[in-house]
Amino acid sequence: MPMFFKILGIVALILLILIIVFGPNFKAKELEPNEEQEDSGNEECASDFDGNVSPKRILTDSEAYNLERIINNMPEGLLICPQVSFNAFINCKITKLRNQFNRKSVDYLIVDHDFNPLLVVEIDDDSHTSKKVRMRDLKRDEIAAAAGIPTLRITNKTPTESLENLIRTHIREAA
């Protein structure tokens, strides 16, 4: 029994030293509310958002202008979805690869009537002239292409009358 008390005394001494050394700097980790707490109307949580969040437009002026042009020149039977996350239309088995694109989105995704992705459409404005941005664009195109989805890049200067043919051609080439 004396050995038990020696071990107990050593453990108590170690705990006391830890409390003395780390006690002043120790902060309990704040627990995040679980789903039940969120659903129960946790006012403290809601107040964190007050004044810190606000709505914003989902399209730039250039994207809105081109969306209108594309809608008016879409091949029949297709739909266009603006600002779609890569994660919404591309599956990836490897987490490390998925993490390279899962928070990125495309300007527009053209889909068939069953919402199968057919074509990514990206608007390239003046900000797409730098080498860094062009490399980023190539990476995005590569990700979509690896999933079998081509990318059509247009500008505000792309002739409106050519949009339907460009869309058809890019979709046909991928099939």
Order of alpha helices (4+ residues) and beta strands (2+ residues): alpha-alpha-alpha-alpha-beta-alpha-alpha-beta-beta-alpha-beta-alpha
